[in-house]
Amino acid sequence: MNNQEIEEELLKTLKENKEKQVIVEGKRDKNILCLLGFKKILTLNKGIYETTEKLKEKEVLILTDFDNEGRQIARKLNSILQSQGYKVDRKTRRKIGFMFTRLKIRKIEELRGVFHE
């Protein structure tokens, strides 16, 4: 797959998941996902536990960044949420992470450059 095909597949994957409840790290991440049609986005502004208390559905997609800090946050969130009975969509996160790696991007907010909105 070339970069254009990966970008198209990434956009398709994100749009297929836009109805899911999503957790991101910050406001810029939230803004870019809003542009892609996501509506149920929680940010980690106040901390992990405060954020998990605001979840309204039992299934959640964690889209923290794919740098070291973002991966650590995702692991911690995953552990906490699963212990509370939430279904965490790890498969979609892995798929998106693979495409991010191929496109040499690490942060959710960098999607803006990929989709030339």
Backbone as JSON Lines, residues from 0, in Angstrom:
{"i":0,"aa":"M","n":[0.84,-1.19,0.0],"ca":[0.0,0.0,0.0],"c":[0.89,1.25,0.0]}
{"i":1,"aa":"N","n":[0.54,2.21,-0.83],"ca":[1.26,3.48,-0.79],"c":[0.59,4.42,0.22]}
{"i":2,"aa":"N","n":[1.22,5.57,0.47],"ca":[0.7,6.49,1.49],"c":[-0.72,6.95,1.2]}
{"i":3,"aa":"Q","n":[-1.04,7.2,-0.05],"ca":[-2.4,7.66,-0.38],"c":[-3.43,6.58,-0.04]}
{"i":4,"aa":"E","n":[-3.1,5.33,-0.34],"ca":[-4.01,4.23,-0.02],"c":[-4.16,4.07,1.49]}
{"i":5,"aa":"I","n":[-3.06,4.24,2.22],"ca":[-3.11,4.14,3.68],"c":[-3.97,5.28,4.25]}
{"i":6,"aa":"E","n":[-3.79,6.49,3.72],"ca":[-4.59,7.63,4.17],"c":[-6.07,7.38,3.91]}
{"i":7,"aa":"E","n":[-6.4,6.82,2.74],"ca":[-7.81,6.53,2.42],"c":[-8.37,5.47,3.36]}
{"i":8,"aa":"E","n":[-7.58,4.45,3.65],"ca":[-8.02,3.38,4.56],"c":[-8.18,3.93,5.98]}
{"i":9,"aa":"L","n":[-7.29,4.81,6.39],"ca":[-7.38,5.43,7.71],"c":[-8.65,6.26,7.83]}
{"i":10,"aa":"L","n":[-8.92,7.07,6.84],"ca":[-10.13,7.89,6.83],"c":[-11.38,7.0,6.88]}
{"i":11,"aa":"K","n":[-11.37,5.93,6.1],"ca":[-12.5,4.99,6.07],"c":[-12.69,4.36,7.45]}
{"i":12,"aa":"T","n":[-11.6,3.92,8.06],"ca":[-11.68,3.29,9.39],"c":[-12.22,4.27,10.42]}
{"i":13,"aa":"L","n":[-11.73,5.49,10.4],"ca":[-12.22,6.49,11.35],"c":[-13.7,6.77,11.13]}
{"i":14,"aa":"K","n":[-14.11,6.93,9.89],"ca":[-15.53,7.22,9.62],"c":[-16.44,6.05,10.02]}
{"i":15,"aa":"E","n":[-15.93,4.82,9.88],"ca":[-16.71,3.64,10.29],"c":[-16.92,3.6,11.8]}
{"i":16,"aa":"N","n":[-16.06,4.28,12.53],"ca":[-16.12,4.25,13.99],"c":[-16.59,5.54,14.62]}
{"i":17,"aa":"K","n":[-17.12,6.46,13.81],"ca":[-17.46,7.79,14.33],"c":[-18.65,7.81,15.29]}
{"i":18,"aa":"E","n":[-19.42,6.73,15.33],"ca":[-20.55,6.67,16.26],"c":[-20.13,6.16,17.63]}
{"i":19,"aa":"K","n":[-18.91,5.69,17.74],"ca":[-18.44,5.15,19.02],"c":[-18.06,6.27,19.98]}
{"i":20,"aa":"Q","n":[-18.1,5.92,21.24],"ca":[-17.63,6.79,22.3],"c":[-16.1,6.72,22.3]}
{"i":21,"aa":"V","n":[-15.44,7.87,22.28],"ca":[-13.99,7.91,22.11],"c":[-13.35,8.74,23.23]}
{"i":22,"aa":"I","n":[-12.18,8.3,23.68],"ca":[-11.4,9.08,24.65],"c":[-10.12,9.52,23.95]}
{"i":23,"aa":"V","n":[-9.84,10.84,24.01],"ca":[-8.61,11.41,23.45],"c":[-7.9,12.21,24.55]}
{"i":24,"aa":"E","n":[-6.67,12.64,24.25],"ca":[-5.89,13.34,25.27],"c":[-6.31,14.79,25.46]}
{"i":25,"aa":"G","n":[-6.54,15.52,24.37],"ca":[-6.79,16.95,24.54],"c":[-7.74,17.55,23.54]}
{"i":26,"aa":"K","n":[-7.88,18.88,23.65],"ca":[-8.84,19.63,22.85],"c":[-8.53,19.57,21.35]}
{"i":27,"aa":"R","n":[-7.25,19.66,20.96],"ca":[-6.91,19.61,19.53],"c":[-7.26,18.25,18.93]}
{"i":28,"aa":"D","n":[-7.06,17.18,19.71],"ca":[-7.43,15.84,19.25],"c":[-8.95,15.77,19.06]}
{"i":29,"aa":"K","n":[-9.67,16.32,20.02],"ca":[-11.13,16.34,19.94],"c":[-11.59,17.11,18.7]}
{"i":30,"aa":"N","n":[-10.97,18.26,18.46],"ca":[-11.38,19.09,17.32],"c":[-11.21,18.37,15.99]}
{"i":31,"aa":"I","n":[-10.1,17.66,15.79],"ca":[-9.88,16.97,14.52],"c":[-10.89,15.83,14.36]}
{"i":32,"aa":"L","n":[-11.21,15.13,15.45],"ca":[-12.2,14.05,15.34],"c":[-13.6,14.61,15.08]}
{"i":33,"aa":"C","n":[-13.89,15.79,15.62],"ca":[-15.17,16.45,15.32],"c":[-15.29,16.72,13.82]}
{"i":34,"aa":"L","n":[-14.19,17.15,13.2],"ca":[-14.2,17.39,11.75],"c":[-14.51,16.12,10.97]}
{"i":35,"aa":"L","n":[-14.17,14.97,11.54],"ca":[-14.42,13.68,10.89],"c":[-15.78,13.11,11.25]}
{"i":36,"aa":"G","n":[-16.58,13.85,12.02],"ca":[-17.94,13.43,12.31],"c":[-18.16,12.74,13.65]}
{"i":37,"aa":"F","n":[-17.12,12.64,14.48],"ca":[-17.3,12.04,15.8],"c":[-18.09,12.99,16.68]}
{"i":38,"aa":"K","n":[-18.97,12.44,17.51],"ca":[-19.8,13.27,18.38],"c":[-19.63,12.94,19.86]}
{"i":39,"aa":"K","n":[-19.24,11.71,20.17],"ca":[-19.12,11.27,21.57],"c":[-17.65,11.2,21.96]}
{"i":40,"aa":"I","n":[-17.06,12.37,22.19],"ca":[-15.63,12.46,22.46],"c":[-15.39,13.01,23.87]}
{"i":41,"aa":"L","n":[-14.61,12.28,24.65],"ca":[-14.22,12.74,25.98],"c":[-12.73,13.03,25.96]}
{"i":42,"aa":"T","n":[-12.32,14.11,26.6],"ca":[-10.89,14.43,26.7],"c":[-10.42,14.16,28.13]}
{"i":43,"aa":"L","n":[-9.12,13.95,28.26],"ca":[-8.53,13.64,29.55],"c":[-8.08,14.88,30.31]}
{"i":44,"aa":"N","n":[-8.74,16.0,30.1],"ca":[-8.37,17.27,30.74],"c":[-8.26,17.16,32.26]}
{"i":45,"aa":"K","n":[-9.23,16.51,32.86],"ca":[-9.31,16.49,34.32],"c":[-8.68,15.24,34.92]}
{"i":46,"aa":"G","n":[-8.23,14.31,34.08],"ca":[-7.62,13.09,34.6],"c":[-8.39,11.85,34.19]}
{"i":47,"aa":"I","n":[-7.73,10.73,34.33],"ca":[-8.3,9.46,33.86],"c":[-9.57,9.09,34.6]}
{"i":48,"aa":"Y","n":[-9.55,9.12,35.92],"ca":[-10.72,8.67,36.68],"c":[-11.92,9.58,36.48]}
{"i":49,"aa":"E","n":[-11.69,10.87,36.44],"ca":[-12.79,11.81,36.21],"c":[-13.4,11.59,34.82]}
{"i":50,"aa":"T","n":[-12.55,11.28,33.85],"ca":[-13.03,11.04,32.48],"c":[-13.85,9.76,32.42]}
{"i":51,"aa":"T","n":[-13.38,8.69,33.04],"ca":[-14.1,7.42,32.97],"c":[-15.47,7.52,33.63]}
{"i":52,"aa":"E","n":[-15.6,8.41,34.62],"ca":[-16.9,8.59,35.28],"c":[-17.94,9.21,34.34]}
{"i":53,"aa":"K","n":[-17.48,9.86,33.27],"ca":[-18.4,10.53,32.34],"c":[-18.86,9.61,31.2]}
{"i":54,"aa":"L","n":[-18.33,8.41,31.13],"ca":[-18.72,7.51,30.04],"c":[-20.19,7.16,30.15]}
{"i":55,"aa":"K","n":[-20.86,7.16,29.01],"ca":[-22.3,6.9,28.99],"c":[-22.63,5.52,28.4]}
{"i":56,"aa":"E","n":[-21.71,4.95,27.64],"ca":[-21.94,3.65,27.0],"c":[-20.88,2.67,27.48]}
{"i":57,"aa":"K","n":[-21.17,1.39,27.34],"ca":[-20.25,0.36,27.83],"c":[-19.15,0.01,26.83]}
{"i":58,"aa":"E","n":[-19.18,0.56,25.63],"ca":[-18.1,0.31,24.67],"c":[-17.37,1.62,24.42]}
{"i":59,"aa":"V","n":[-16.04,1.54,24.36],"ca":[-15.24,2.76,24.2],"c":[-14.02,2.47,23.32]}
{"i":60,"aa":"L","n":[-13.65,3.49,22.54],"ca":[-12.45,3.44,21.71],"c":[-11.46,4.45,22.29]}
{"i":61,"aa":"I","n":[-10.27,3.98,22.6],"ca":[-9.24,4.85,23.17],"c":[-8.35,5.33,22.03]}
{"i":62,"aa":"L","n":[-8.37,6.63,21.76],"ca":[-7.53,7.2,20.7],"c":[-6.58,8.24,21.28]}
{"i":63,"aa":"T","n":[-5.82,7.8,22.29],"ca":[-4.74,8.65,22.77],"c":[-3.64,8.58,21.72]}
{"i":64,"aa":"D","n":[-2.67,9.46,21.81],"ca":[-1.6,9.5,20.81],"c":[-0.82,8.18,20.78]}
{"i":65,"aa":"F","n":[-0.07,8.01,19.71],"ca":[0.7,6.78,19.52],"c":[2.19,7.01,19.81]}
{"i":66,"aa":"D","n":[2.46,7.97,20.71],"ca":[3.82,8.16,21.21],"c":[3.9,7.4,22.54]}
{"i":67,"aa":"N","n":[5.06,7.43,23.2],"ca":[5.22,6.66,24.44],"c":[4.21,7.04,25.51]}
{"i":68,"aa":"E","n":[4.01,8.36,25.71],"ca":[3.07,8.82,26.72],"c":[1.64,8.38,26.39]}
{"i":69,"aa":"G","n":[1.24,8.55,25.14],"ca":[-0.1,8.16,24.72],"c":[-0.35,6.66,24.87]}
{"i":70,"aa":"R","n":[0.66,5.86,24.57],"ca":[0.53,4.4,24.73],"c":[0.38,4.03,26.2]}
{"i":71,"aa":"Q","n":[1.16,4.7,27.07],"ca":[1.05,4.43,28.51],"c":[-0.34,4.79,29.03]}
{"i":72,"aa":"I","n":[-0.85,5.93,28.58],"ca":[-2.19,6.36,28.99],"c":[-3.22,5.34,28.5]}
{"i":73,"aa":"A","n":[-3.07,4.88,27.26],"ca":[-4.02,3.91,26.69],"c":[-4.0,2.61,27.5]}
{"i":74,"aa":"R","n":[-2.81,2.15,27.86],"ca":[-2.72,0.9,28.65],"c":[-3.41,1.07,30.0]}
{"i":75,"aa":"K","n":[-3.15,2.21,30.64],"ca":[-3.76,2.47,31.96],"c":[-5.29,2.56,31.84]}
{"i":76,"aa":"L","n":[-5.74,3.33,30.85],"ca":[-7.19,3.46,30.61],"c":[-7.82,2.1,30.33]}
{"i":77,"aa":"N","n":[-7.17,1.32,29.47],"ca":[-7.68,0.01,29.11],"c":[-7.85,-0.86,30.36]}
{"i":78,"aa":"S","n":[-6.85,-0.86,31.2],"ca":[-6.89,-1.66,32.42],"c":[-8.03,-1.21,33.34]}
{"i":79,"aa":"I","n":[-8.13,0.09,33.56],"ca":[-9.18,0.64,34.43],"c":[-10.56,0.33,33.87]}
{"i":80,"aa":"L","n":[-10.74,0.61,32.57],"ca":[-12.06,0.42,31.97],"c":[-12.49,-1.05,31.96]}
{"i":81,"aa":"Q","n":[-11.57,-1.93,31.62],"ca":[-11.94,-3.35,31.61],"c":[-12.29,-3.83,33.02]}
{"i":82,"aa":"S","n":[-11.58,-3.34,34.03],"ca":[-11.88,-3.74,35.41],"c":[-13.26,-3.23,35.84]}
{"i":83,"aa":"Q","n":[-13.75,-2.17,35.16],"ca":[-15.08,-1.62,35.47],"c":[-16.17,-2.18,34.55]}
{"i":84,"aa":"G","n":[-15.81,-3.16,33.73],"ca":[-16.8,-3.83,32.88],"c":[-17.03,-3.2,31.52]}
{"i":85,"aa":"Y","n":[-16.18,-2.29,31.11],"ca":[-16.31,-1.67,29.79],"c":[-15.67,-2.56,28.74]}
{"i":86,"aa":"K","n":[-16.21,-2.49,27.53],"ca":[-15.62,-3.19,26.38],"c":[-14.77,-2.16,25.64]}
{"i":87,"aa":"V","n":[-13.47,-2.38,25.63],"ca":[-12.54,-1.46,24.98],"c":[-12.22,-2.01,23.59]}
{"i":88,"aa":"D","n":[-12.41,-1.19,22.57],"ca":[-12.16,-1.59,21.18],"c":[-10.66,-1.49,20.88]}
{"i":89,"aa":"R","n":[-9.93,-2.51,21.3],"ca":[-8.47,-2.53,21.1],"c":[-8.1,-2.85,19.66]}
{"i":90,"aa":"K","n":[-8.94,-3.61,18.99],"ca":[-8.64,-3.99,17.6],"c":[-8.58,-2.75,16.7]}
{"i":91,"aa":"T","n":[-9.55,-1.85,16.83],"ca":[-9.56,-0.63,16.01],"c":[-8.37,0.26,16.37]}
{"i":92,"aa":"R","n":[-8.03,0.36,17.65],"ca":[-6.87,1.17,18.05],"c":[-5.59,0.61,17.41]}
{"i":93,"aa":"R","n":[-5.44,-0.71,17.42],"ca":[-4.24,-1.32,16.82],"c":[-4.19,-1.04,15.32]}
{"i":94,"aa":"K","n":[-5.34,-1.17,14.66],"ca":[-5.4,-0.93,13.2],"c":[-5.02,0.51,12.88]}
{"i":95,"aa":"I","n":[-5.58,1.46,13.62],"ca":[-5.27,2.87,13.4],"c":[-3.79,3.13,13.72]}
{"i":96,"aa":"G","n":[-3.29,2.53,14.79],"ca":[-1.89,2.69,15.17],"c":[-0.94,2.2,14.09]}
{"i":97,"aa":"F","n":[-1.29,1.08,13.47],"ca":[-0.47,0.55,12.37],"c":[-0.42,1.55,11.22]}
{"i":98,"aa":"M","n":[-1.56,2.12,10.87],"ca":[-1.6,3.09,9.77],"c":[-0.84,4.37,10.14]}
{"i":99,"aa":"F","n":[-0.94,4.8,11.41],"ca":[-0.18,5.97,11.86],"c":[1.32,5.71,11.68]}
{"i":100,"aa":"T","n":[1.77,4.52,12.06],"ca":[3.18,4.17,11.93],"c":[3.62,4.23,10.47]}
{"i":101,"aa":"R","n":[2.81,3.67,9.58],"ca":[3.15,3.66,8.16],"c":[3.21,5.09,7.6]}
{"i":102,"aa":"L","n":[2.37,5.98,8.14],"ca":[2.34,7.37,7.67],"c":[3.31,8.26,8.44]}
{"i":103,"aa":"K","n":[4.02,7.68,9.4],"ca":[5.01,8.4,10.22],"c":[4.38,9.56,11.01]}
{"i":104,"aa":"I","n":[3.19,9.3,11.54],"ca":[2.57,10.27,12.45],"c":[2.34,9.58,13.79]}
{"i":105,"aa":"R","n":[2.32,10.35,14.85],"ca":[2.18,9.78,16.18],"c":[1.04,10.38,16.98]}
{"i":106,"aa":"K","n":[0.62,11.57,16.61],"ca":[-0.38,12.28,17.41],"c":[-1.7,12.39,16.64]}
{"i":107,"aa":"I","n":[-2.8,12.26,17.36],"ca":[-4.12,12.34,16.75],"c":[-4.29,13.68,16.03]}
{"i":108,"aa":"E","n":[-3.81,14.76,16.64],"ca":[-3.97,16.08,16.03],"c":[-3.27,16.18,14.68]}
{"i":109,"aa":"E","n":[-2.31,15.3,14.4],"ca":[-1.61,15.31,13.11],"c":[-2.48,14.81,11.96]}
{"i":110,"aa":"L","n":[-3.65,14.31,12.27],"ca":[-4.59,13.9,11.22],"c":[-4.95,15.07,10.32]}
{"i":111,"aa":"R","n":[-4.93,16.26,10.87],"ca":[-5.26,17.47,10.1],"c":[-4.39,17.54,8.84]}
{"i":112,"aa":"G","n":[-3.1,17.25,8.96],"ca":[-2.2,17.28,7.83],"c":[-2.43,16.15,6.83]}
{"i":113,"aa":"V","n":[-2.9,15.03,7.33],"ca":[-3.15,13.87,6.48],"c":[-4.35,14.1,5.56]}
{"i":114,"aa":"F","n":[-5.39,14.72,6.1],"ca":[-6.62,14.85,5.32],"c":[-6.8,16.2,4.65]}
{"i":115,"aa":"H","n":[-5.84,17.08,4.81],"ca":[-5.86,18.35,4.05],"c":[-7.22,19.04,4.1]}
{"i":116,"aa":"E","n":[-7.81,19.1,5.3],"ca":[-9.17,19.69,5.42],"c":[-9.11,21.19,5.21]}
